[in-house]
Amino acid sequence: MERKIYQDLKDWKNSNDRKPLILQGARQVGKTYITNLFGSREYTNVIYCNFEQDESLKDFFEVLEPTRILRLIGAHKKKEIYKGSSLIIFDEIQCCPRALTSLKYYYENANEYHIIATGSLLGVSVNRESYSFPVGKVQFMTMSPLDFEEFLLAQNENYQVLIAEIKRCYKENLPLAKPFHTEAMDLYKNYLYVGGMPEVVEEFIKSGNLELVRVKQDFILQSYFNDMSKYNKTTEIPKVRLVYKSITTQLAKENKKFKYSLIKSGGRAREFEDAIEWLCLAGVASQLFKIEQIKLPLDAFKSLDDFKFYMNDVGLCCASQKVQLGDILLDNNNFEFKGGLTENYVYNQLKINNLHSYYWTSNSDAEIDFVTRIKNDVIPIEVKSGENTRSRSLSVYMQQFKPKYAIRISAKNFGFDNNIKSVPLYATFCIK
């Protein structure tokens, strides 16, 4: 399965100022797979060390001297480690704090060795434990589930033609040929159900069996719940689980602002703020904050008290609410979750493209789903789950702030009218 991050890894390998790399991301997004694939293609050999599976590795880090550590690891793995042509992978590095600390010394004293460290709960461990973190001595990358473009490429190389047409029409604001548009919308609806977790996508491609797809999704959800128990304080475990279960329940509401009172009766921020932080640090959920003023820098004007909460994968959203593919395909008017599901999808696509977004509301109840900065412009993005794009909110925003242009994401084809760029739902990955 080809991933866009592969090119980023190649750029890291060839960088003149290369530092040890920390590849972050939630469990099951494909970090171990991509690093081993990258190593097998781009290096003479790979020395793979998993600190969760092989606890004896921790003994080699009593003395933090880089060449000594690698000599011991090489003997343990029965592999020669070559400068510049071996890739050393430290997987689940959060299980060995001294291995994390050692990265500093590789950068300072042994930078000719190429090291990638990964960890599913690394964010939680670094922020909540007494780690000696190598600040400024490492490079970070974040890996996410497959976006819609990667989802297409994983299924069929022939979809490259469709992708090229989507990108061309996005750039030129021209309608995509109707057969392509219909096909792309159908593929988008499949993506809403399947999501972008590599193991789930692989099952969908291999068998096409939606029941087996759901089994894979449920397994990942259960692994997340297991992590909540394994890497957490005893008192926090039930709170983290309650918050996580509440995410999709609240997305199904008309007002999608996250409310503590909907987690449990009488719930307060003080009671659940640590649980929310844990989910964000673990990479399994993210907050979208309300922006109170449309001024730069945008982050300086966000409200920490008002936010929406989204899951890291739209397929897991469906699994958590027991959504069936028919609910999505048939455009059932009783399917109240469709709006929240669509927002979650758009949010994830924007986040993968490193667009830091916020939402905005006015005193007159107008609401813009996403406000983000594209190049030098602050751009409002309105999201509609179907073809009905009638809304006063975007008009209110444009009259008040007069943006260079606005984006409306919906089931409609590409176009540009009244200073609004129309983007079909399947083309959200083009917004960069």
C-alpha positions in Angstrom: 0.0 0.0 0.0 1.7 3.2 -1.2 1.5 6.2 1.2 2.3 9.8 0.6 4.5 10.0 3.6 7.0 7.7 1.8 8.3 10.8 -0.2 8.7 12.6 3.1 10.8 9.8 4.4 13.0 9.9 1.3 13.5 13.6 1.8 14.5 13.0 5.4 17.0 10.3 4.4 18.7 12.7 1.9 18.6 15.7 4.1 22.0 17.4 4.8 20.8 18.3 8.3 19.2 14.9 9.1 18.2 14.3 12.7 16.8 11.1 14.2 13.2 10.9 13.1 10.2 10.4 15.4 7.2 9.1 13.5 4.1 9.7 15.5 0.5 8.5 14.9 -2.3 6.5 16.5 -2.1 2.8 16.7 -2.9 0.9 13.5 -2.3 3.7 11.1 0.6 1.9 9.4 3.8 3.3 11.1 5.6 -0.1 11.4 4.6 -1.2 7.9 5.8 2.0 6.2 9.1 2.3 8.1 10.0 -1.4 7.3 8.9 -1.0 3.7 11.0 2.2 3.4 14.0 0.5 5.0 13.8 -2.6 2.7 13.6 -0.4 -0.4 16.1 2.4 0.4 18.7 0.7 2.6 21.1 -2.2 2.6 19.4 -3.7 5.7 16.9 -3.0 8.4 17.5 -3.4 12.2 14.0 -3.5 13.7 13.7 -3.2 17.5 10.3 -3.4 19.2 10.6 -2.4 22.9 7.1 -3.6 23.7 7.8 -7.1 22.3 11.5 -7.5 23.3 12.1 -6.1 26.8 15.7 -7.3 26.8 16.5 -4.5 24.4 16.1 -2.0 27.3 19.3 -3.4 28.9 21.4 -2.0 26.1 20.6 1.6 27.1 22.1 1.6 30.6 25.1 3.6 29.1 23.9 6.2 26.5 26.9 5.9 24.2 25.6 5.5 20.6 28.2 3.2 19.1 28.1 0.9 22.1 24.3 0.7 22.0 24.4 -0.2 18.3 27.1 -2.7 18.7 25.1 -4.5 21.4 21.9 -4.3 19.3 23.7 -5.6 16.2 25.0 -8.6 18.2 21.5 -9.2 19.7 19.9 -9.1 16.2 22.8 -10.9 14.5 23.1 -8.2 11.9 25.8 -5.8 10.8 24.9 -2.1 11.2 26.4 0.1 8.5 26.9 3.8 8.7 24.5 5.5 6.2 23.2 2.3 4.7 21.4 0.6 7.6 18.0 1.8 8.9 17.6 1.3 12.6 13.9 1.3 13.7 13.0 1.8 17.4 9.4 0.8 17.5 7.1 1.5 20.6 9.9 3.6 21.9 7.7 4.9 24.7 8.3 1.6 26.5 12.0 2.5 26.9 12.5 6.1 28.1 16.3 5.9 27.9 16.1 4.9 24.2 14.2 8.1 23.6 16.8 10.1 25.5 19.6 8.4 23.5 18.3 10.0 20.3 20.0 13.2 21.4 23.4 11.6 21.4 22.9 10.1 17.9 22.3 13.6 16.5 25.3 15.1 18.4 27.9 12.3 18.1 26.8 9.6 15.6 24.6 11.3 13.0 25.9 9.0 10.3 23.5 6.4 11.6 19.9 6.6 10.3 17.3 6.1 13.0 13.5 6.2 13.0 11.7 6.0 16.3 7.9 5.2 16.3 5.4 5.0 19.1 1.6 4.8 19.2 1.3 6.3 22.7 4.4 8.4 22.5 2.5 11.7 22.9 0.9 10.4 26.1 4.2 9.1 27.5 6.2 12.2 26.8 3.7 14.6 28.2 2.7 12.6 31.2 5.8 10.9 32.4 9.2 12.2 33.5 11.0 11.7 30.2 14.3 13.4 29.3 13.2 14.4 25.9 15.8 15.3 23.2 14.4 18.8 22.4 15.8 20.2 19.2 17.7 17.0 18.5 15.0 15.1 16.6 12.7 15.6 13.6 9.0 14.9 13.8 6.5 13.5 11.3 2.9 12.5 12.0 1.2 9.6 10.1 -2.5 9.5 9.7 -5.0 7.0 8.2 -5.2 6.9 4.4 -6.8 10.0 3.0 -9.3 9.6 0.1 -6.6 9.9 -2.5 -4.6 7.1 -0.9 -7.8 5.0 -0.6 -8.3 5.2 -4.3 -4.6 4.4 -5.1 -4.7 1.4 -2.8 -7.7 -0.1 -4.7 -6.6 0.3 -8.3 -3.7 2.0 -10.1 -6.2 2.9 -12.9 -7.7 5.4 -10.4 -4.7 7.6 -11.1 -6.5 8.9 -14.2 -9.6 9.8 -12.0 -7.3 11.5 -9.4 -5.6 13.5 -12.1 -9.0 14.7 -13.5 -10.2 15.6 -10.0 -7.0 17.7 -9.4 -7.3 19.4 -12.8 -11.0 20.3 -12.2 -10.2 21.6 -8.7 -7.5 23.8 -10.0 -9.5 25.1 -13.0 -12.9 25.2 -11.3 -14.4 23.2 -14.1 -17.1 20.4 -13.7 -15.8 16.9 -13.7 -17.3 14.8 -16.5 -20.6 13.4 -15.2 -19.6 9.6 -15.3 -16.4 10.4 -13.3 -18.3 12.6 -10.9 -20.9 9.8 -10.2 -18.1 7.2 -9.8 -16.1 9.4 -7.5 -19.2 10.1 -5.3 -19.8 6.4 -5.0 -16.2 5.8 -4.1 -16.4 8.6 -1.5 -19.4 6.9 0.1 -17.5 3.7 0.4 -14.7 5.6 2.1 -17.1 7.0 4.6 -17.9 3.5 5.7 -14.5 1.9 5.3 -12.3 4.8 6.5 -8.5 4.8 6.1 -7.1 2.4 8.6 -4.7 0.3 6.4 -5.8 -3.1 7.8 -9.5 -2.3 7.2 -8.8 -0.9 3.7 -6.9 -4.1 2.9 -9.8 -6.3 4.0 -12.2 -4.2 1.9 -10.0 -4.6 -1.2 -9.3 -8.2 -0.6 -12.7 -9.5 0.2 -15.3 -6.8 -0.3 -17.1 -8.3 2.7 -18.5 -5.5 4.8 -19.0 -7.8 7.8 -15.3 -8.6 7.9 -14.5 -4.9 7.4 -16.6 -4.1 10.5 -14.8 -6.9 12.4 -11.5 -5.2 11.7 -12.9 -1.8 12.7 -14.2 -3.2 16.0 -10.8 -4.8 16.7 -9.1 -1.5 16.3 -11.6 0.2 18.5 -11.1 -2.5 21.2 -7.3 -2.0 20.9 -7.9 1.7 21.6 -9.9 0.9 24.7 -7.2 -1.5 25.8 -4.6 1.3 25.5 -6.8 3.5 27.6 -6.5 0.9 30.4 -2.9 0.0 29.9 -1.4 3.5 29.5 -3.4 5.5 32.0 -4.1 6.2 35.6 -6.6 3.9 37.2 -8.9 6.8 38.1 -8.8 8.2 34.5 -9.6 4.9 32.7 -13.5 5.2 33.0 -13.4 8.9 32.2 -11.4 8.4 29.0 -13.7 5.6 27.8 -16.8 7.7 28.5 -15.4 10.7 26.6 -14.4 8.6 23.6 -17.8 6.9 23.4 -19.4 10.3 23.6 -17.7 11.7 20.6 -19.9 10.2 17.9 -23.0 10.5 20.0 -22.5 14.3 20.2 -21.6 14.5 16.5 -25.1 13.1 15.8 -26.7 16.2 17.5 -27.7 19.2 15.5 -25.5 21.4 17.7 -22.1 19.6 17.5 -20.3 21.6 20.1 -18.9 19.2 22.6 -20.8 19.3 25.9 -19.5 17.8 29.2 -23.1 17.4 30.4 -23.8 15.0 27.6 -21.0 12.7 28.8 -22.9 12.2 32.0 -25.4 14.2 34.0 -23.7 17.1 35.7 -20.4 16.6 33.9 -17.9 19.5 34.1 -14.8 20.4 32.3 -12.6 19.9 35.3 -13.7 16.3 35.6 -13.0 15.4 32.0 -10.2 17.7 30.7 -7.4 15.1 31.5 -9.4 12.5 29.6 -9.7 14.7 26.6 -6.0 15.5 26.7 -5.2 11.8 26.8 -7.3 11.1 23.6 -5.7 14.0 21.8 -2.1 13.0 22.8 -2.8 9.4 21.8 -3.9 10.6 18.3 -7.3 8.9 18.4 -9.3 12.2 18.5 -8.8 15.9 17.9 -10.4 19.1 19.0 -11.7 21.8 16.6 -11.8 25.1 18.6 -14.2 28.0 18.0 -12.5 31.1 16.8 -13.9 34.3 18.3 -12.4 36.9 16.0 -11.2 36.5 12.4 -7.8 38.0 12.9 -4.2 36.8 12.5 -2.7 34.8 14.0 -5.9 32.7 14.1 -4.7 30.5 17.1 -4.5 33.6 19.3 -8.3 34.1 19.0 -9.6 30.6 19.7 -11.9 29.8 22.6 -10.5 27.0 24.7 -14.0 26.5 26.2 -15.8 25.9 23.0 -14.8 23.0 20.7 -16.1 20.1 18.6 -14.5 16.7 18.9 -13.7 14.4 16.0 -12.3 10.9 15.8 -9.1 10.2 13.8 -10.9 7.9 11.3 -14.3 8.3 9.7 -14.6 4.5 9.3 -14.2 4.1 13.1 -16.9 6.7 13.5 -19.3 4.4 11.5 -18.3 1.4 13.5 -18.8 3.1 16.9 -22.4 4.1 15.9 -23.1 0.7 14.1 -23.7 2.6 10.8 -24.4 0.3 7.8 -23.2 1.1 4.3 -26.9 1.3 3.2 -27.5 4.2 5.6 -24.9 6.2 3.6 -25.7 5.0 0.1 -29.5 5.4 0.3 -29.4 9.0 1.5 -31.9 8.1 4.2 -33.4 11.3 5.6 -33.7 9.6 9.0 -29.9 9.1 9.1 -29.2 12.1 11.4 -25.5 11.1 11.8 -24.7 12.0 8.2 -23.9 15.6 8.9 -21.5 14.9 11.8 -19.9 12.0 9.8 -19.3 14.3 6.8 -17.8 17.0 9.1 -15.5 14.4 10.7 -14.4 13.3 7.2 -13.6 16.9 6.0 -11.8 17.7 9.3 -9.5 14.7 8.9 -8.7 15.5 5.3 -7.8 19.1 6.2 -5.7 18.0 9.1 -3.8 15.5 7.0 -2.9 18.4 4.7 -1.6 20.4 7.7 -4.4 22.9 7.5 -5.1 24.2 11.1 -8.8 24.9 11.3 -11.4 26.4 13.6 -15.1 26.9 13.5 -17.0 30.2 13.8 -20.4 31.3 14.9 -22.1 34.7 14.9 -24.6 36.2 17.4 -27.4 35.5 14.9 -26.7 31.7 14.9 -24.8 31.6 11.7 -22.1 29.0 11.7 -19.1 28.2 9.5 -17.9 24.7 9.8 -14.2 25.4 9.2 -12.1 28.6 9.0 -8.5 28.0 7.9 -5.5 29.8 6.4 -4.7 28.9 2.8 -1.5 30.7 1.7 -2.0 34.3 2.9 -5.8 34.2 3.0 -8.2 33.3 5.8 -10.8 31.1 4.0 -14.2 30.0 5.3 -15.2 26.4 4.4 -18.9 25.4 4.5 -19.7 21.6 4.5 -22.9 20.1 3.2 -23.5 16.3 3.2 -25.8 16.4 0.1 -26.6 18.6 -2.9 -28.8 21.1 -1.0 -26.4 24.0 -0.5 -28.8 26.6 0.6 -27.5 28.4 3.7 -27.4 31.9 5.1 -24.3 31.3 7.3 -21.8 31.6 4.5 -23.5 34.8 3.2 -23.4 36.3 6.8 -19.7 35.5 7.1 -18.8 36.9 3.6 -20.7 40.1 4.2 -19.0 40.6 7.5 -15.4 39.6 6.8 -15.2 39.9 2.9 -12.8 36.9 2.4 -10.9 36.7 -0.9 -13.2 33.7 -1.7 -15.0 30.9 0.2 -15.2 27.2 -0.3 -18.4 25.1 -0.2 -17.9 21.3 0.0 -20.9 19.3 -1.0 -22.2 16.6 -3.3 -22.3 19.1 -6.2 -19.7 19.2 -9.0 -16.8 21.7 -9.3 -17.6 25.3 -10.1 -17.0 29.0 -9.0 -19.9 31.3 -8.6 -20.6 34.4 -6.5 -17.0 34.2 -5.1 -17.7 30.7 -3.8 -15.5 27.8 -4.9 -17.6 24.6 -5.2 -15.7 21.5 -4.2 -17.2 18.0 -4.3 -16.9 16.0 -1.1 -14.5 13.5 -2.8 -12.1 16.3 -3.7 -11.5 17.6 -0.1 -8.0 16.2 -0.3 -7.1 18.8 -2.9 -7.5 21.7 -0.4 -3.9 22.5 0.6 
